[in-house]
């Protein structure tokens, strides 16, 4: 466009005329003069006086000047737009660099958005400007649309970076990384310790289980041997039952049961040093009444005799760790009872379950008190010690007979329950040992 205007000006200035020279006081001046077409330009012509320009020339000159001003204004606008585009291009370049760095490293400089972008310099991405103003405007429109698209892409990338936590400051991100690393190491160490403890506990449990099984097998073998009876006894009645622990599983059991009785005498030898209370040396339970006959010393209470769950307190004391002979008599008529210790009658009474016959078909347990027939024992009521010569008669014995047994001057087996080896079973670790009671009593005295 500029070349076209320059050519037009030269054509107006030179076309259809010749140059005349004139000399004035200040210097040389050229004057253009028109000559005919067929005239010789070398032929000198008389000077033509300067005339005023025509209206057409003035209009043409004004048009040229307006075009020149328009071109200058467009050029200035283009320059301004190029500066603006350079600034936007620099900002976009830095935004893209910051976004790519945040996406790759998970980091972003918190102060990067506060830089002065006006100082940023870069290569002009616009290239050579087109000379046609309409083409320039189209190019600018396309460039602005491209810049808008790039800005939207950067905003989306920034939103994804903020969502994923990539916009954290470097210091906070490093602190979180170190903290997470420490927690992970602590967790791994704790898991390792727990695994070691689990392995150790498993080994200890396996060893303890093996030792327990060995001890139980040995105990069961011993119990089986004892339950089969000891053929080494000198006579069937010369043995004792030992109950060394206060538990709910050590006990003896009489194989025979009682018939219906209207009177009885129960005698035995006892040795116990347990306090408070020796427990229950024996109990007899029937269906519907677990406390049909019970002898018990529980806690700080005195020894008690229960018949059909009715209670009488007996003036007996056998917890000194020595052998004592005990006899109890009872009759249903008026519920009369008597208590003997070492052959002497220490007490008597009446109205203990009067006119109540002893029911048959029950279970006699040595060393435990029954809550149900033959079972459900309470360890706090267990007898701890030794016993022998447990005999039961279905009548009331005379006082001299009881004294003779206590002095070892006679042996009277019970006519209902005699004390013989094959009539007594032991369970749970209770044992039977050989014993000659009279010799033991003399030695104890």
C-alpha positions, 0 to 999 in steps of 0.5 A, spaced: 500 500 500 505 504 501 509 503 495 502 504 491 501 511 494 509 513 493 508 511 485 502 515 485 505 521 488 511 521 483 507 520 477 503 526 479 509 530 480 513 527 473 507 525 468 506 530 462 511 535 464 518 537 464 523 540 469 525 547 469 531 550 473 531 557 476 536 560 481 534 565 487 538 568 492 537 561 497 539 556 492 536 552 486 529 550 485 526 545 480 519 547 476 515 542 472 512 545 466 507 541 461 510 540 454 506 537 448 507 530 446 510 531 440 515 537 442 522 535 443 524 535 451 531 538 449 528 544 446 528 550 451 521 553 452 519 560 455 518 559 462 510 558 464 508 562 469 506 558 476 498 558 476 494 555 481 492 548 482 485 546 479 479 543 484 481 536 482 488 536 484 486 539 490 481 533 491 486 528 489 491 531 494 486 531 500 484 524 498 492 522 498 493 526 505 487 522 508 489 515 506 496 517 509 493 519 515 489 513 515 495 508 514 499 512 520 493 511 525 492 503 523 499 502 523 499 505 530 493 501 532 497 495 529 503 497 534 499 497 540 495 491 538 502 487 537 504 490 544 498 487 547 499 481 544 506 480 546 504 481 553 498 476 553 503 471 549 508 472 555 503 471 560 500 465 557 507 462 556 508 463 564 501 460 565 503 454 561 510 453 564 507 454 571 501 449 570 506 444 567 510 444 572 505 443 577 502 437 574 509 434 573 512 435 580 506 436 584 508 443 586 507 450 585 510 456 587 505 460 591 508 467 589 508 465 581 502 469 580 504 475 583 510 476 578 510 483 574 508 480 567 510 487 564 517 486 565 517 479 561 520 479 554 519 474 549 519 472 542 514 476 537 509 470 536 505 475 531 510 475 525 510 480 519 504 483 519 499 483 513 499 489 509 491 489 508 487 492 514 481 487 514 486 481 513 490 484 520 483 484 523 481 477 521 488 475 524 487 478 530 480 475 531 483 468 530 489 470 535 484 472 540 480 466 539 486 462 540 488 465 546 481 465 549 482 457 548 488 457 551 486 460 557 480 456 558 485 450 557 489 453 563 484 454 567 481 447 567 488 444 568 489 449 574 482 446 577 485 439 576 491 441 579 487 444 585 483 438 586 489 433 586 492 437 591 498 439 586 497 447 588 500 446 595 506 450 597 512 446 596 514 447 604 507 444 606 507 439 601 514 436 603 512 437 610 506 432 609 510 427 605 515 427 611 509 426 616 506 421 611 513 417 611 514 417 618 507 414 620 508 409 614 514 407 618 511 407 625 505 403 622 510 398 619 514 397 625 508 396 629 505 391 624 512 387 625 512 387 633 505 385 633 507 379 628 513 377 633 509 377 639 503 373 635 509 368 633 512 368 640 505 367 643 503 362 638 510 358 640 508 359 648 501 357 647 503 350 643 508 349 648 503 350 654 498 346 650 503 340 650 505 340 657 497 341 659 496 335 655 501 331 658 499 332 665 492 331 663 494 324 660 498 322 666 493 324 671 487 320 667 492 314 667 493 315 674 485 316 675 484 310 671 488 306 675 485 308 682 478 307 680 480 300 678 481 299 685 488 298 689 489 290 690 494 292 695 490 293 701 490 289 707 483 288 707 477 291 703 475 296 709 483 298 710 483 304 705 482 312 706 479 317 700 484 323 700 481 330 697 487 335 697 484 341 694 478 345 694 475 344 687 468 342 684 471 336 681 474 332 686 469 327 689 468 320 691 461 316 690 458 310 693 455 305 688 450 303 692 443 307 694 439 308 700 432 304 701 426 308 704 428 309 712 425 311 718 431 312 722 439 311 721 446 312 724 451 315 720 459 314 722 465 316 719 473 318 721 475 325 718 481 329 718 481 336 716 485 342 717 481 347 712 478 353 715 474 357 715 469 351 714 471 343 712 466 343 707 461 337 706 464 331 708 458 327 704 451 329 701 445 324 699 440 327 694 434 324 691 430 327 685 426 333 687 430 334 693 438 335 693 438 336 700 435 329 703 441 328 708 447 333 708 453 334 713 456 341 712 460 346 715 460 352 711 464 358 712 464 361 719 457 357 721 458 351 725 457 344 722 450 343 720 445 336 719 440 337 713 434 332 713 429 334 707 432 341 707 431 342 714 437 344 719 440 342 725 446 345 728 451 340 731 456 342 737 462 338 733 469 341 731 474 337 727 478 342 723 484 341 727 488 336 722 487 330 727 483 324 726 476 324 729 470 319 729 463 322 728 457 319 729 450 322 727 443 318 729 436 320 727 429 318 727 423 320 724 419 320 730 419 327 733 425 328 729 430 326 734 437 327 733 444 325 737 451 327 735 457 324 737 465 325 737 470 321 738 465 316 742 462 322 746 455 324 745 456 332 745 449 334 743 442 332 741 435 335 739 428 334 736 423 336 731 428 335 725 424 333 719 419 329 724 415 324 720 419 324 714 421 318 711 428 318 708 427 317 700 430 311 696 434 311 690 438 317 691 446 318 690 451 319 696 457 323 694 463 324 698 466 331 699 461 335 695 454 338 696 449 336 691 445 342 688 442 337 683 442 329 684 449 327 683 452 334 680 453 341 680 458 342 685 460 348 689 467 349 690 466 353 696 462 347 699 467 342 698 471 338 703 478 338 704 482 332 707 481 325 708 476 320 710 475 313 712 470 308 715 464 311 712 458 306 714 450 307 714 445 303 718 438 303 718 437 304 725 439 308 731 445 305 734 446 304 742 451 309 745 456 303 747 456 301 740 459 308 738 464 308 743 467 301 741 468 303 734 471 310 736 476 306 741 477 301 735 475 295 740 470 293 735 469 293 727 461 294 725 460 295 718 454 298 716 448 294 714 445 299 709 452 302 706 458 298 708 465 301 707 469 297 702 473 298 697 469 296 691 463 300 693 467 307 693 469 310 686 473 316 686 473 322 681 477 328 678 484 327 682 481 324 688 485 318 691 484 312 695 490 310 699 491 304 704 490 305 711 489 301 718 485 306 722 486 304 729 494 304 728 493 311 725 489 313 730 494 310 736 500 314 732 496 320 731 494 320 739 
